[in-house]
Amino acid sequence: MGNWNFADIWEVVAEEQPDADALVHGTMHRSWGDFDRRADGLARHLIDAGLERQQAVAQYLYNGPEYVESMYAAFKAALVPVNTNYRYTADELLYLWDNADAGAVVFHGSFAPTIETIRDRLANVRAWLWVDDGEGACPDWATPYERAATTETGRVVPEWGRTGDDLNMLYTGGTTGMPKGVMWRQDDLAVKLTATLGNPLADDGSPEDLRGTFTGPASRFLPACPQMHGTGNFPGLSTLTSGGCIVTLEGRTFDPVELLDTIERDGVTNIAIVGDAFAKPILRTLDAEPDRWDLSSLVAIVSSGVMWSKESKQGLLGHHPQMLLLDAFSSSEALGMGSSVSGAGQAAETAKFELSPETIVIDDLNRPVVAGSGEIGRLAVGGRQPLGYFKDPAKTAATFLEIDGGRYSCPGDFATVEADGTITLLGRGSVCINTGGEKVFPEEVEEALKTHGSVLDAVVVGIPDEKFGEAVTGVVQLRSGESFDEAAVIAHVREKLAAYKSPKRILTVDTIGRAANGKVDYKRLRAEATALLTT
């Protein structure tokens, strides 16, 4: 293994191009030189506060420059950045920071009242850095972020040094259980994230090899989804590693108009979204005013996390045929399992992916599934991957498998392998429905439901049933002004899928209630659907 460390790389970038944009947020443009100096000030503050090598630093933040700036500071000080879901309740935050052994928390001021309710139970947190967002004054128990960031310190390298073994930790909530910290070695993560770039990091290279390479036009990446999730965060790390710039939106709820305005104003080249939860509002906005925005700078839209429909891809390409649409099939613990690329006006099919060279589909005995057999198997990806889950050896052993002498990450995604070697993604096994002995994967049925003209969004759950064990049940959010014909929608699904996969019942709700990352709480919706049907 090599010794790549994000702080070492980014310091070289800052020395090579100190005046280039590193961070853009509204009218704020922060150069690489300033980005580097401010991260030094933050790193010195964390070290002086008494944090120890590889102790966690939690980012409890909305999107903005402070998010990646505080990560850079953690990398500089050989500490471990830890993402924090800003939608968590106080008890969930307490669990997360206690589980991560957090020694510092960087937080937006609007979160101070929530922190107040649990702060006395977080004795290990030695530094609270308050980011002013206009929501009250800095608490007396916290330090203003700007004061720490603007303290002149010179280059900060901790006495314990930095290595490629230093961690980046991404907590993932998944669909079941408590959040789990996925432990990535920085060396592994840096090489994995840059593998598809024009200038990937060599397995045995060093930061000095990068001098003189930051000469071409730099990419400008905008995470439309939250930076607290891997889809918004990981592409940002690779962007900075290639000398690029991260552009963030000022709004705290997704606004497609703000997004399109920002792409045009700041020359954004790449954006990250999470499936149709983002794609459909963007498409509706473009359809309403097709000549309003100049999107010529936009090279690619990347989506990951949930399925992205062919219809949405086709519509977006109609407005900008020159861009590429990348449907990346990855998870926090299994990057680069597969991908689907749409371009030149042609949209790829929903849930169809090309496997990466390191990915296999295995049966229950960990044997490869035969292409074209129709057998359902689990996806597993080899190569560079996480060390495992923090403080959870049992879950680590269940997810990271030894197969034919190699180590594979198998997070629980199911698929079939077509005769041409492509895969059809079915979904995560943890929400699989067993109906009459048949396995039904919700995502497949959800995509069929969403192709009906009256349905805006859909979730499928299994409801306890005396005859079938579980009955496939749809929960749909209707398009504005649309009426609902349950029988017609069920018949529509049966035209696309086997009869046993079609919902026995479909319920309507005002909103599906997707999280900021586009995902849904299947447990909550299953309980709500069960209660409605029982009533």
Buried (B, 14 or more C-beta within 10 A) or exposed (E): EBBBBBBBBBBBBBBBBBEBBBBBBBEEBBBBBBBBBBBBBBBBBBBEBEBEBBBBBBBBBBBBBBBBBBBBBBBBBBBBBBBBBBEBEBEBBBBBBBBBBBBBBBBBBBBBEBBEEBBEEBEBBBBBBBBBBEEEEBBEEBBBBBEBBEBEBEEBBBEEEBBBBBBBBBBBBBBEEEBBBBBBBBBBBBBBBBBEBEEBBEEEBBBEEBEEEBEEEBBBBBBBBBBBBBBBBBBBBBBBBBBBBBBBBBBBEBBBBBBBBBBBBBBBBBBBBBBBBBBBBBBEBBEEEEEEBEBEBBBBBBBBBBBBBBBBBBBBBBBBEEBBBBBBBBBBBBBBBBBBBBBEEEBBBBBBBBBBEBBBBBBEEBEBBEBEEEEBBBBBBBBBBBBBBBEBEEBBEEBBBEBEEEEBBBBBBBBBBBEEEBBBBBBBBEBBBEBEEBBBBBBBBBBBBBBBEBBBBBBBBBBEBEEBBBBBBBBBBBEEEEEBEBEEBBEBBBEBBEEBBBBBBBBBBEEBBBBBBBBBBBEEBBEBBBEBBEE
